[in-house]
Amino acid sequence: MNLKDINKDFITEDINYECKARLNDKDPLKWLKTVCAFANSNGGTIYCGVEDKTFKLIGYEDYEIDKEKQYFYHNIKEHFQLHLNITSKIIPYLINDKTRYIIEFKIDESNTKPVILNYNGMPLIYIRRDGFTNIPTYEEIQSLALNTKNKHYDSQVLDIKYNENNFTSFFKFCYERKNAYPTLKELKSIPFFDDDLNLYAGSYLFSDNYSLENSKITCTYYPGKNKGSNEIIDSVNFKGNLIDGFYFIYNFVNKYQKHGFIKYNDKRVDTTSFPSRALFEAIINALVHRDYFIDDSQISVDLFTNRLVITSPGSFYGQSETNITYNLKEFASKRRNNLIASIFVYLKAMEAKGTGFEKIMEEYKDADALHKPYIFEKNLQFNIVLPDLLDKEGIPLNFDKIKILKPYEVKSTYDYQILSFCYGKYQSVKEIANNLNISNSSYFRNNILENLITENLLIRKIEGKTSFYLTNEENVKLR
């Protein structure tokens, strides 16, 4: 007696099935990889109690069925983080006037790909190709990710139930921000979990138990203005949930940033290197917009003597490649992780309508051009740069970071460099010449600088016998 005798819908030429006389309990990888392959492909069916190749019915006694099903689902839960849509059906048949049973497990194609099988600490990926389970090529893995029906990491449903005892950091942060603990109804409305209390991947990122490789953070403090030498003052690593990750970065920066004051013409303002609100918003942005599909990556927090650079995996979502951008108010990036963003909105850690860049700019509104925050993208990572307000030199502008708004014919090769150097801060002729590495000649003063004044691109003021020059921000803007 074979499978076709009791299942009229079974087609032997169908390539989306496999038969197992018994589930191998000594080496479950042999059948788990089939489940993985079906989920990454077009779905499929595993018939248990059926001999492979011959389709001969081996079957189960009635008392064996529950044990085999429990063993199957226990391994699925243990080895797959993603929630897989699997249904089972018990099919009875008569042989020698005795009822026996086979088990049919139907595995649906996953909306999120690639589905990863975690076995003995190793992440494994399998697909179906010509009716066989295979390891995909690099190009096939890329195709799985590009063609996934669910484009967002955080919206995946996991086989992990919500338990408030696993969210102590989340509850504490919520109380600090809202002076109240979240209710089950509020969490359901976010939604923090589905109707069966299964967590989403985004909400699981807030769990005390979260420690996957895609949550790594490295904070490093350098003694200079670049990574030119191997010398570092401090470097620490983190792996865990988003709330603890936030405090890991926040506390590291606060440990080393300076406290002091800035003198303006009419006031003196007490400040820190990086204003608290700007630092808060920059960290939240890095956590919310990180690409959590990228394993073995990290958020890098690099502290230099003149700036803080926070680098997060993934480009700005929904944007073409972003060069250095100072005008943060007009920058609008789509949300890569809608659920993570919604949770931070609920926690009052970010606003529903914006990215927080406006608040960063507000904290730096009185800063000169050399101390303006900016963002940029490089090597599929986005970067947020906060200048150290207490560093007198600031971050020099590159000449390609300014834009002349009026019609203008460039008269010298130094024009853009001069306008960059004088942007936001009066500079003397000697300082400008030294910056350009040229002599302070009468030609330089009477032709090159004078032309920029005539074109209304530079403003001149005279103090005693010394002339100072400032870029006219009405006609010249930072890009």
Sequence and secondary structure as in RCSB ss.txt:
>XXXX:A:sequence
MNLKDINKDFITEDINYECKARLNDKDPLKWLKTVCAFANSNGGTIYCGVEDKTFKLIGYEDYEIDKEKQYFYHN
IKEHFQLHLNITSKIIPYLINDKTRYIIEFKIDESNTKPVILNYNGMPLIYIRRDGFTNIPTYEEIQSLALNTKN
KHYDSQVLDIKYNENNFTSFFKFCYERKNAYPTLKELKSIPFFDDDLNLYAGSYLFSDNYSLENSKITCTYYPGK
NKGSNEIIDSVNFKGNLIDGFYFIYNFVNKYQKHGFIKYNDKRVDTTSFPSRALFEAIINALVHRDYFIDDSQIS
VDLFTNRLVITSPGSFYGQSETNITYNLKEFASKRRNNLIASIFVYLKAMEAKGTGFEKIMEEYKDADALHKPYI
FEKNLQFNIVLPDLLDKEGIPLNFDKIKILKPYEVKSTYDYQILSFCYGKYQSVKEIANNLNISNSSYFRNNILE
NLITENLLIRKIEGKTSFYLTNEENVKLR
>XXXX:A:secstr
 BHHHH TT  TT SSEEEESS  SS THHHHHHHHHHHHTT EEEEETB TTT BB  B HHHHHHHHHHHHHH
HHHHBSB   EEEEEEEEEETTEEEEEEEEEE   SSSS  EEETTEEE  EEETTEEE   HHHHHHHHHT S 
  GGG EEEEE  GGG HHHHHHHHHHHSS   HHHHHHTTSB TT EEEHHHHTTSTT   GGGEEEEEE SSS
SS SS  SEEEEEES HHHHHHHHHHHHHHH  EEEEE SS EEEEESS HHHHHHHHHHHHHS  TT TT  EE
EEE SSEEEEEEEB  TT      B  GGG     S HHHHHHHHHTTSS SS  SHHHHHHHTTT  GGG  EE
EEETTEEEEEEE TT SS     GGGEEE S     STTHHHHHHHTTTS EEHHHHHHHHTS   HHIIIIIIH
HHHHTTSEEEEEETTEEEEEE TTTEEE 
